[in-house]
C-alpha cells in the first residue's frame, strides 16, 4: 500500500500501514506491518474482564473514558471505592487503575495502579516497584491478558505505598530541599544552574530565572501556601504538591480539553521518575 498525506504529500512505502478514522479520514498513525493495534473497545473490554475476574471488590466502581489527539490515544480510569484507606494526614485514598493505549505510537499499552485522595482528588501515582505497571509494545507478541498481574497485585502494592506515605509524613524536608525536588522533577535546567551557582533561596531562583516557569511556580506555591501548612514540612507535603500539579494544573499547550488526559499522564510519569530518583540519591 502507498499512502499520500494530503497536507504534505508525503509518500509512505508499501512496508508501512496507516491507521485512520473511518468517519473523518483523520490519520491516527503510520506503522510497520509488525505493529499490532489495540482498539479502544477491545482494551476496555479486556480490562473490565481482568478486573471482574480479580479478587478486587467492584461494588460502586467508577469508570472514566477519555480520548485525545483525534482519538489516537485512549485513557480509561477505574476507581474502586471499596478499597479505601486512611492516609497519614487523616485523608482517605481509593485504589485506582489506569489503562492507556495509542494508535500513534506515543504510548505502549499500559496498565497501572494508583490511588485517588478524597479531599483534594489528587491522583497519587505508585512508585514502589515495577509490579504497579504493566507495559507492552504494540507488536504481534502483545498479550494484554498478562496485564492482569497488575490488578492481582495492586492491593499488595497499595499497602506498600501506604507504608511509604507514612514514612514520608515523618521525614522532614527543608524548603530548599523541597524546591530542588520540584526543579529536578520538572528537569528545569535554568533553575538547576542557579542552584548550582549558589542561589539557594527558592524565591530568588524564581526571580533570577531568565524565563518564567509556570509549572515550577504552581508547584512551589501549592507547597508553600497549602501543603506545607496543612501537612507539615515533610516529603508527604512535597509529594502532594507534585501530584496536585500532575492532576489539576492547567496547560496552555493543549488545543482541546480532551488532550488534557495525555498531559496528565505525561506529568504522572515525571512524578514517578522524580520520586524514584530522589530515593536513589538519598540512599547513595
N, C-alpha and C positions, 0 to 999 in steps of 0.2 A: 504494500500500500504506500502511496506517496501522498503527502498532505501538504497543502499550502495554507499558511496562516494569512487571513485576509488583510490584516493591517500591515504586515511587514513582508509579505510574500516569501516567507521562509520555507524552504523545502526540507521536509523530513524524509530520510531514505526509507526503503521498504523494511529495514530492520527495526523500525520504530512503529509503535502503535499509539493512537490518540484516543484519550477518553474525553467525551464531550457530553453535554446535556442534550437530550433529545428534544426538549421543549424550546430551548433558546439557541442551540448550536454552540453555546459557550464552551471553549476549550478548558478542560479541567486538569489535564496532564498529558505529557508525552513521555513514553517509557519504552524500554526494550521488551522483547516478547517474553522474557522471563518474569516480568512484573505480574504479580497476582493482585488484582484489585479486590478490596474488601468493600462490598456495597454496604452503605449505612444500615439498610434494613436487616441485612444478614448479621452485621456486627451487633445491632441492638437485640435481635432475636437470640443469638448465641449468648450474649452477656446476660440476658434475662434468664435463660435456661441454666447457666452456670450458677447464678445467684439462687435460683429456686431449688437447685439440687444440693446446695451447700447446707451447712449447719446453721447458717445465719437466720435470725428471725426477720421475716419480711413484712410483718404487720405494720401498716402505716407507711410503707416505703414510698418515697417520693422520687420520681424520675423527671429529669430536665434534659431536653434535647435541644442542642444548638448547632447551627452550621455557620460557616464563614467562607469568605472568598468565593462567592457564587456557588457554594455547595461543594467545593473541593475538599473541605475539611469538616469533620463531624466530631462533636463532643457530646457525650452522654454522661450525666452525673446522677448518681443514686445516693440518697440519704436514708439511712436506716435508723429511725428514732428509737427502736427497741434496744439498740446498743449505744446507750448514752451514759457518760460517766462524768463525775465532777473533776474539774481541773484544780490545780494547786491554789488558785486565787478565788475559788468558790463558784466559778462559772461552770457550765456544762458543755460537753462536746459530744457530737454524734458521729458514728462511723460513716464515712462516705467513700464511694467507689467511683472512679472515673474511667471511662473507655473513650479512646480517641483513635481516629484513623484519618487518612487523607488520600486523595487521588493525585495530588500534585507532587507527592514525594517529600513534602516538608516534614511530615511526621510518619513514623512507623505505626503499625498497630500497637497500642499500648493499653494495658490495664494497670491502674494504680489505686492505692488505698490512701485515705487522708481522713481528716476529721473537721467537722464544722462546729465552731463555737456558737453557742446560742445567743449570748448577749451582743456580741459585735459582728456575728456572721462571718468572721474571718475563716478562710479555708486553711487549716493547719496541715501543711504538707508533711508527710512522714520522711524521716531521714535516717532511721536506724540501720537499714540494710537493704540489700537487693531484693529480698522477698516481698517488699512493698510494691515492686514494679515488675511487670512482665512486658518485654518488648520483643517484637518480631518484625523483620523486614518484609516488604511485600514481594515475596518470591513464591515459587511453587512449593517450597518446603514450609510455608506458613501454616501453622495449625493453631488457630485461636482457641481451640478447646483446652490447650495447655495453659491458657490464661487462668484457668480455674485454680491453679496453685496460689495465685494472689488472693483469691477470695477465701479459700480454705484456711490460709494462714493470716488473714487480715486481723482477726481478733487477737491473736497472739502478738502481732505487731503493734496493735493498738495499746496493749498492756505495756509493751516496752516503751512506746512513745510517752505514755503517761508517767512512767518512771523517769524518763529523760526530762520531761517538762518539770517534774518535781525538783529534779537536780538543778535545772536552770533557774527555778524560782529561788533557790537558796544560794545561788552563785552570784556574788556581787560583780558589778561591771561599772567602771567609771564612764563618764560622759565621753572622754577621749577614745576609750576602747570601743564604746558603742558606735560612735561616729565612724571610726576606722572600719568597723564591721560593715556598716552600711556602704561605705565607699568601696570596700572590697567586693561586696555583693553586686554592686552596680558596675564594677570594673571601670570606675571613673578615674582615668589616668591623670587628669589635671589636678584633682584633689589629692591623689596619691603623691604626686610630685611636690605639692605644697607641704604635705605632712612630712615627707622625707627631708624637706629642706629646713624643717624646724618649726613650721606653723602648726601648732598643736591644738589651739582652741577652735572648736567646730565653727562658731560664728565667723571667726576670722578667715577660715578656709573658704567658707561660702562667699564671703565678701571679696576675697582676693582672686577667686576663680575667674578666668577670662570670659567664661560663658555661664549663664545661669543653667543649673541642672534641676529641673522641676521635680524629678523623681527623688533626688537626694534631699531636696528641701522638704518635700512631702513627708518622707520617712523620718527625717530629723525632727520636724515639727510635731509629728504624731508621737514620736518617742518622748520628746522634751515636754510637751504640753498635756499629753494624755497618759501614755502607758507607764512612764517612769513615775508619775504621780500616783496612779491607781494601783500599779503592781510592784513598784519599787525599782531601784536602780540595779537591775539584775538582767541576766540573759533571757529570762522569760519575757520581760518587757521588750527587749531587743527583738526577739523572735516575733512577738505580736505586732510590733511596728512594721516589720518586714511583710508579714502576712496581711496586714491591713493594706499596704501598698499593692501587693500582688493581687488582692481580691477586689479592692474598691477604687483605687486611684484611676482617674480618667486619663485618656491619652488623646492627643490631637492627631496622631498618625493613623488612626483608623478611619476609613472612609464611610463605614456603616456601623451601626450599633452591633450588628451580628458578629463583626470581626473582633469585638472585644473578647470573645471567648478564646480566640487564638492568642491575643496579647496576654491574657491572664495565664494561659498555660505556659507561655514563654517565661513569664515572671516567676511562676512557681518553680520552674526548673532552676532559675537563678538563685532563688531562696535555698533550694535543696543543695545546690553546689556550694553556696557560701557557708552554710552551716557545717557541711562536711569538711570544707577546707579549714574553717576556724577550729574545729575539733582536732584536726590533724596538727595544726600549728601549735595549739595549746598542749598537745600530748608530746610534741617533739622535745 
